[in-house]
Amino acid sequence: MKMLKTIGAISLRIGVSILLLLFLFYRVDAGALWQLIGSIDKSDLVIACIVILAVDMLCFIRWDMLLKASGVPVPFKTLLKSFCGGMFFSIFLPTSIGGDVVKTLDLAAHTRKGTEVASTVFLDRLSGYVALVIVVILSCVLGWRYVQDAVVLFSVGFISVILICVLLVLFNKVAYDFINRRLYSPTAGRIRSAITEVHEEMHRLGKKKRVLFLNLCISFVVQLIGPLSSYVICLALGVRIDFIFFLIYLPIINALTLLPISLGGLGVRDAATVYFFAKAGLPRDIAFAMSLVGFSIVVVISCAGGLYYVLTLRHRRV
């Protein structure tokens, strides 16, 4: 029964991704779309690849920083293997952060410190989300004339409220004690002890202000230069729009890909890109092409990382 539920959930997510992509292909001229992608400026495409690689490098440094603060120093090659494995599997697993589970399990098997590794992965992702919300709010303030739209304002408000709730649960003593009581409850389930240990480790790491501040600074840089890749791809497709749109819309789009309704955010990311960038006057075919090209670059880089991960499996525990 459990296996059937798993298969059903995966099939549903695959179906959502396929249906969204088919709907988008139906709404655009497929021939014109491929012609547009085929005529893309190759030099700008190389720049976009470099930007995406730079983002990945910063994310690697950010995770390494948290691991060291948690007392889990890991050799560079070992950490790189787990990181590459996470990037690769994030393409195929639910939500855009599905690969986090893979790199957590992989590194936990190597270090035998599953609680510490899991807490660093969660805090690493949380750091990125905090920076995402900060960037989108500041961008909305700076580009207020562009965001006077009910959907945009609701989206920004919603992701901000989610962040506040998560921060309260993790770092507010009253909320922290309440959650711990619930986790220790007999009705909390068999995994309550594991969840409690991770929660307590995150709370302990949360007291290391200097590390969290540096981590947040890196996340802030990531959230600022991340949209640059899409901006450069847009230029490569022959269209120029104000960069502020990318700082406003892409954080919202990235937050939507966290929803566990598709594989790696595929389909959700593309539909959201077409929808939001239409508000900036970007034609559907350009927005769709921009999303497809950006995802293709991520797939190529992730597959290279996946190849490195697979080739090293025989030298380590599986």
C-alpha positions in Angstrom: 0.0 0.0 0.0 2.8 2.4 0.9 4.6 1.6 -2.4 1.3 2.3 -4.3 1.0 5.7 -2.6 4.5 6.6 -3.5 4.1 5.6 -7.1 0.8 7.5 -7.2 2.4 10.7 -5.7 5.2 10.6 -8.2 2.9 9.9 -11.1 0.7 12.9 -10.1 3.7 15.2 -10.0 4.9 14.0 -13.4 1.4 14.6 -14.7 1.3 18.1 -13.3 4.6 19.0 -15.0 3.6 17.5 -18.3 0.2 19.1 -18.3 1.6 22.6 -17.5 4.2 22.2 -20.2 1.6 21.0 -22.8 -0.6 23.9 -21.9 2.2 26.4 -22.4 3.2 24.8 -25.8 -0.4 25.1 -26.8 -0.5 28.8 -25.9 2.6 29.7 -28.0 3.7 29.1 -31.5 6.0 26.0 -31.1 7.8 26.7 -34.4 8.6 30.3 -33.5 9.6 29.2 -30.0 12.3 26.7 -31.3 13.4 29.2 -33.9 13.8 31.8 -31.2 15.8 29.4 -29.0 18.0 28.4 -32.0 18.9 32.0 -32.8 20.0 32.8 -29.2 23.2 34.8 -28.8 25.8 32.2 -27.8 28.1 34.7 -26.0 25.3 35.8 -23.7 24.5 32.2 -23.1 28.0 31.5 -21.9 27.7 34.5 -19.5 24.5 33.0 -18.2 26.2 29.7 -17.6 29.0 31.4 -15.7 26.5 33.2 -13.5 24.7 30.0 -12.7 28.0 28.2 -11.9 28.9 31.2 -9.6 25.6 30.8 -7.7 26.3 27.1 -7.2 29.8 27.8 -5.9 28.4 30.3 -3.4 25.8 27.8 -2.2 28.6 25.2 -1.8 30.6 27.7 0.4 27.5 28.6 2.4 26.8 24.9 3.3 30.4 24.2 4.1 30.3 27.2 6.5 27.4 25.8 8.4 28.9 22.3 8.6 32.0 23.6 10.2 30.0 25.7 12.7 28.1 22.6 13.5 31.3 20.6 14.3 31.1 18.5 11.1 34.3 19.4 9.1 34.1 17.5 5.8 36.9 17.1 3.3 36.4 19.2 0.2 36.1 16.3 -2.2 33.6 14.5 0.0 31.4 17.6 0.4 31.6 18.3 -3.3 30.4 14.7 -4.1 27.3 15.1 -1.8 26.6 18.6 -3.2 26.8 17.4 -6.8 24.5 14.5 -6.0 22.0 16.8 -4.5 22.1 19.1 -7.6 21.5 16.2 -9.9 18.6 14.5 -8.0 16.9 17.9 -7.5 15.9 17.7 -11.2 13.9 14.6 -10.7 12.6 14.8 -7.1 9.5 16.7 -5.9 9.9 20.5 -5.5 13.1 22.4 -6.5 14.7 21.3 -3.2 14.2 17.6 -3.5 18.0 17.1 -3.9 18.4 18.3 -0.3 17.2 14.9 0.9 19.8 13.1 -1.2 22.8 15.2 -0.1 21.7 14.9 3.5 21.5 11.1 3.4 24.7 10.9 1.4 26.8 13.1 3.8 25.1 11.6 6.9 26.2 8.2 5.8 29.8 9.4 5.5 30.0 11.4 8.7 27.6 9.4 10.9 26.2 12.7 12.1 22.8 12.7 10.5 21.3 15.2 12.9 24.0 17.8 12.4 24.0 17.4 8.6 20.2 17.6 8.4 20.1 20.8 10.5 22.8 22.5 8.3 20.9 21.6 5.1 17.7 23.0 6.6 19.4 26.2 7.8 21.2 26.6 4.5 17.9 26.5 2.7 16.3 28.8 5.3 19.1 31.3 4.8 18.4 31.4 1.1 14.7 31.9 1.8 15.3 34.8 4.2 17.5 36.5 1.6 14.9 35.8 -1.1 12.2 37.6 1.0 14.5 40.5 1.8 15.4 41.0 -1.9 11.8 40.8 -3.1 10.6 43.3 -0.5 13.4 45.8 -1.2 12.8 45.4 -4.9 9.1 46.0 -4.5 9.9 49.2 -2.6 12.4 50.4 -5.2 10.2 49.4 -8.1 6.8 50.2 -6.5 5.4 51.5 -9.8 5.8 48.1 -11.3 4.2 46.0 -8.5 0.8 47.7 -8.0 -0.8 44.4 -8.8 -3.0 42.4 -6.5 -1.4 39.0 -7.4 2.1 40.3 -6.9 1.4 42.0 -3.6 -0.5 38.9 -2.3 2.4 36.6 -3.4 5.0 38.8 -1.6 2.9 39.0 1.5 2.3 35.3 1.6 5.9 34.2 1.3 6.8 36.8 3.9 4.2 35.4 6.4 5.6 31.9 5.8 9.1 33.1 6.6 7.9 34.8 9.8 6.2 31.6 11.0 9.2 29.5 10.3 11.6 31.9 12.1 9.2 32.0 15.1 9.1 28.2 15.4 12.9 27.9 15.2 14.2 30.9 17.2 11.4 32.1 19.4 11.6 30.5 22.8 7.9 30.3 23.4 7.2 28.8 20.0 10.2 26.6 20.3 9.0 25.1 23.6 5.5 24.7 22.3 6.8 22.7 19.2 9.0 20.6 21.5 6.1 19.7 23.7 4.1 18.6 20.6 7.0 16.6 19.3 7.4 14.7 22.6 3.7 14.0 22.6 2.8 10.2 22.3 0.6 11.1 19.4 3.4 12.8 17.5 4.5 9.6 15.7 7.6 7.4 15.6 9.9 10.1 14.1 9.3 12.6 16.8 12.7 12.0 18.4 14.6 12.4 15.2 12.7 15.6 14.4 13.3 16.9 17.9 17.0 16.3 17.6 17.2 18.2 14.4 15.1 21.0 15.8 17.3 21.3 18.8 20.5 21.3 16.7 19.1 24.1 14.5 18.2 26.1 17.6 21.8 25.6 18.9 23.2 26.7 15.5 20.9 29.7 15.6 22.9 31.1 18.6 26.0 31.5 16.4 25.2 34.9 15.2 28.4 35.6 13.3 28.1 32.4 11.2 24.4 33.1 10.5 25.2 36.7 9.5 28.0 35.6 7.1 25.7 32.9 5.8 22.9 35.4 5.2 25.3 37.7 3.4 26.2 35.0 1.0 22.6 34.2 0.5 21.8 37.8 -0.2 24.5 37.9 -2.9 23.1 34.7 -4.4 19.6 36.2 -4.6 21.0 39.3 -6.2 23.1 37.6 -8.9 20.8 34.6 -9.4 18.2 36.7 -11.4 21.1 38.0 -13.5 21.3 34.7 -15.4 17.7 35.1 -16.5 18.3 38.7 -17.4 21.3 37.7 -19.6 19.2 34.9 -21.2 16.5 37.5 -22.0 19.2 39.7 -23.6 20.4 36.7 -25.6 16.9 36.2 -26.9 17.0 39.8 -28.2 14.8 41.5 -25.6 15.7 44.0 -23.0 13.5 44.9 -20.0 14.3 46.6 -16.7 16.3 44.3 -14.3 14.0 45.3 -11.5 11.4 43.0 -12.9 13.7 40.0 -12.4 14.4 41.0 -8.8 10.7 41.2 -8.2 9.3 38.2 -10.1 12.0 35.6 -9.8 11.9 35.3 -6.0 8.2 34.7 -6.2 8.7 32.1 -9.0 11.4 30.4 -7.0 9.2 30.3 -3.9 6.4 28.6 -6.0 8.8 25.9 -7.1 9.1 24.9 -3.5 5.5 23.5 -3.7 5.6 19.7 -3.9 3.3 19.5 -6.9 5.8 18.8 -9.7 9.2 17.3 -10.4 12.0 19.8 -9.8 9.6 22.7 -10.2 9.3 21.8 -13.9 6.1 23.2 -15.4 5.4 25.3 -12.4 8.5 27.4 -13.0 7.7 27.9 -16.7 4.0 28.7 -16.2 4.8 31.2 -13.4 7.5 32.8 -15.6 5.1 33.3 -18.4 2.4 34.6 -16.1 4.4 37.1 -14.1 6.6 38.4 -16.9 3.5 39.1 -19.0 2.9 41.9 -16.5 6.2 43.4 -17.6 5.1 43.2 -21.2 7.2 40.2 -22.1 5.6 38.1 -24.9 4.7 34.5 -24.0 7.2 32.9 -26.4 10.1 35.0 -25.0 9.2 34.3 -21.4 8.7 30.6 -22.1 12.0 30.4 -24.0 13.8 32.2 -21.2 12.5 29.7 -18.7 13.3 26.7 -20.9 16.9 27.9 -21.6 17.6 28.6 -18.0 16.3 25.2 -16.9 18.4 23.5 -19.7 21.5 25.2 -18.4 20.8 24.0 -14.9 20.1 20.4 -16.2 23.5 20.4 -18.1 25.4 21.6 -15.0 23.5 19.2 -12.7 24.1 16.2 -15.0 27.8 17.0 -15.0 27.6 17.0 -11.2 25.6 13.8 -11.3 28.2 12.1 -13.5 30.9 13.1 -11.0 28.7 11.7 -8.1 28.1 8.4 -9.8 31.7 7.9 -10.9 32.8 8.2 -7.2 30.2 5.9 -5.7 32.5 2.9 -5.9 35.0 4.7 -3.7 32.5 5.3 -0.9 29.4 4.0 0.9 26.2 3.9 -1.2 
